[in-house]
Amino acid sequence: MSNIVKRVPSPPPSPKGRGGSVGGLYAITPDIPDTADLLRRVTSALRGGARVLQYRNKSADPALRLEQARALREATRAFGVPFIINDDARLAAEVGADGVHIGADDGGVQAARALLGAGGIVGVSCYNRIPAARAAVADGADYIAFGAFFASAVKPDAVTADLALLRQARAELAVPIVAIGGITAENAAPLVEAGADAVAVISALFSAPDVEAAAKEFAEIF
């Protein structure tokens, strides 16, 4: 009887550096004008297992954005969870956030890092474009995001991304990869299997009747 050794494929290298803290359920806030209500929902998501929180509010005025960002900064600090601000590196610096998430055309990684300092996390949306992801990583991005993978109520006109793109990115890029766009607890697992380190969720989390239970369901995928 011959001795046959079955070789198990090696997993991709673990992401290094600041972006290595980006993984699991990546919660993104909905536009909620009531800060107390927003804080209640976010606290429930953090209790349920959200591992990153991004503050995103496209409808608030600067004063409300500052108020909410400060409140969420304290909540995330209490749970030891990275706090990211969407698109506004100046606000991120003002409230002591851990980082900022920018679009591919929102000023670049180096401009954001100049405001946040060397220790800040800078994430970049790369939509469905591998060349944009390569460029962002070369410029010093700590993580990159692709999507939308499914129809999104938040961005109904978003470009679409697929599993093949995730697999290619995972094979090429040694930074965390975030998947976004219409993600639910029912459709998230294939994204993780294809290479996503985190899934970014708004509606399926914060519109759930029980936010903490919804977060736990997502967390179990990881």
C-alpha positions in Angstrom: 0.0 0.0 0.0 1.6 3.3 -1.1 1.9 6.2 1.2 -0.1 9.1 -0.4 0.0 12.5 1.2 -2.8 14.8 0.4 -1.6 18.3 0.0 -3.9 21.0 1.4 -3.7 24.3 -0.5 -2.1 27.1 1.5 -4.4 29.9 2.5 -3.6 33.4 1.2 -1.3 35.4 3.4 -2.9 37.2 6.3 -3.2 41.0 5.8 -0.5 42.9 7.6 -0.4 46.4 9.1 -3.2 48.8 10.2 -5.7 47.3 7.8 -5.3 43.9 9.5 -7.9 45.1 12.0 -10.5 45.3 9.3 -12.4 42.0 9.1 -15.7 40.4 10.0 -19.0 42.4 10.0 -18.2 45.9 8.9 -21.2 48.0 10.0 -22.1 51.2 8.1 -24.5 53.6 9.6 -27.8 54.7 7.9 -28.9 58.3 7.7 -30.6 58.7 11.1 -31.0 62.3 12.4 -31.7 61.3 16.0 -28.3 60.8 17.6 -29.7 58.8 20.6 -31.5 56.4 18.2 -28.4 56.0 16.1 -26.3 55.3 19.2 -28.8 52.8 20.4 -28.7 50.9 17.1 -25.0 51.0 16.8 -24.5 49.8 20.4 -26.7 46.8 19.6 -24.7 46.1 16.5 -21.4 46.2 18.5 -22.9 43.9 21.1 -23.9 41.5 18.4 -20.4 41.3 17.0 -19.7 44.1 14.5 -16.0 44.3 14.2 -15.7 47.7 12.3 -18.0 50.7 12.3 -18.1 53.3 9.6 -20.1 56.6 10.1 -21.8 57.6 6.9 -24.5 60.2 6.8 -25.0 62.0 3.5 -28.0 64.2 4.7 -26.7 65.6 8.0 -25.4 69.1 8.3 -21.8 69.7 9.7 -23.0 70.2 13.3 -25.0 67.0 13.4 -22.2 65.1 11.7 -19.8 66.3 14.4 -22.2 65.5 17.2 -22.9 62.0 15.9 -19.2 61.2 15.1 -18.2 62.2 18.6 -20.9 59.9 20.1 -19.9 57.0 17.9 -16.2 57.5 18.6 -16.9 56.9 22.3 -19.1 53.9 21.7 -16.6 52.2 19.4 -13.8 52.9 21.8 -15.7 51.2 24.6 -16.0 48.1 22.5 -12.4 48.2 21.1 -13.7 48.4 17.5 -12.1 50.5 14.8 -14.1 53.6 13.9 -14.0 54.9 10.3 -15.5 58.0 8.9 -16.9 58.0 5.3 -15.3 60.5 2.9 -14.3 63.2 5.4 -10.7 62.9 6.7 -11.0 66.3 8.4 -13.9 65.1 10.5 -12.1 61.8 11.2 -9.1 63.8 12.5 -11.2 66.1 14.6 -13.0 63.3 16.5 -10.0 61.0 16.8 -11.4 58.3 14.5 -9.2 55.4 13.6 -9.5 56.1 9.9 -11.4 57.3 6.8 -13.0 55.6 3.9 -12.7 57.4 0.5 -13.9 56.9 -3.0 -11.5 56.4 -5.8 -11.8 60.0 -6.8 -12.0 61.6 -3.3 -8.5 63.1 -3.1 -6.3 60.1 -2.7 -4.7 58.1 0.0 -1.8 60.4 0.7 -4.0 63.5 1.2 -6.1 61.5 3.7 -3.1 60.3 5.6 -1.7 63.8 5.8 -4.7 64.7 7.9 -4.9 61.4 9.9 -1.2 60.8 10.5 0.9 57.8 9.9 -1.2 55.6 12.2 -4.6 56.2 10.5 -6.4 53.6 8.5 -7.3 54.6 5.0 -9.7 52.5 3.0 -10.6 53.0 -0.6 -13.7 52.0 -2.7 -12.6 50.4 -5.9 -16.0 49.4 -7.2 -15.4 46.6 -9.7 -11.9 47.8 -10.9 -8.9 45.7 -10.1 -6.5 48.3 -11.6 -7.9 50.9 -9.2 -7.3 48.5 -6.3 -3.7 47.9 -7.4 -3.2 51.7 -7.6 -4.7 52.3 -4.2 -2.6 49.6 -2.5 0.5 51.0 -4.2 -0.4 54.4 -2.9 -0.6 53.0 0.7 -4.3 52.1 1.2 -4.8 49.9 4.3 -7.8 48.1 2.8 -9.9 48.2 -0.3 -13.6 47.7 -1.0 -15.4 46.2 -3.9 -19.1 46.2 -4.9 -22.0 46.3 -5.4 -22.3 42.5 -5.3 -26.1 42.5 -5.1 -28.8 45.0 -5.7 -28.5 47.8 -3.2 -31.3 50.0 -1.8 -28.8 52.6 -0.7 -27.1 52.8 -4.1 -29.5 51.4 -6.7 -27.3 52.6 -9.6 -24.0 51.2 -8.3 -21.8 49.3 -10.7 -21.8 45.5 -10.1 -18.9 43.3 -9.0 -18.7 39.5 -9.0 -17.0 36.6 -7.2 -14.3 36.3 -9.9 -13.1 39.8 -9.0 -12.9 38.9 -5.4 -10.9 35.8 -6.1 -8.5 37.7 -8.3 -8.1 40.5 -5.7 -7.4 37.9 -3.0 -4.7 36.3 -5.1 -3.0 39.6 -5.9 -3.4 41.9 -2.9 -2.0 41.5 0.6 -4.5 43.9 2.3 -8.0 43.3 3.7 -10.8 43.2 1.2 -14.3 44.5 2.0 -17.3 43.4 0.0 -20.3 45.8 -0.1 -23.7 46.2 -1.8 -27.0 44.5 -1.0 -25.3 42.0 1.4 -27.5 39.9 3.7 -26.8 37.1 6.1 -28.2 34.7 3.5 -25.9 35.8 0.6 -22.7 36.7 2.5 -21.0 33.4 2.8 -19.9 33.0 -0.8 -18.3 36.4 -0.7 -16.2 35.3 2.3 -15.3 32.0 0.6 -14.2 33.9 -2.5 -11.8 36.1 -0.5 -13.6 38.9 1.3 -12.2 39.6 4.8 -15.2 41.7 5.7 -18.7 42.4 4.6 -20.1 45.9 4.8 -23.7 46.1 5.7 -26.2 48.9 6.2 -29.9 47.9 5.6 -29.8 44.2 6.5 -28.3 45.2 9.8 -29.7 48.5 10.9 -33.2 48.0 9.5 -33.6 44.6 11.2 -36.2 44.4 14.0 -33.4 43.1 16.3 -30.1 44.7 15.4 -28.1 42.7 17.9 -29.5 39.4 16.6 -28.8 40.4 13.0 -25.2 41.3 13.9 -24.8 37.9 15.6 -26.0 36.2 12.4 -23.5 38.0 10.3 -20.7 37.4 12.8 -21.4 33.6 12.7 -20.4 33.6 9.1 -16.8 34.4 10.1 
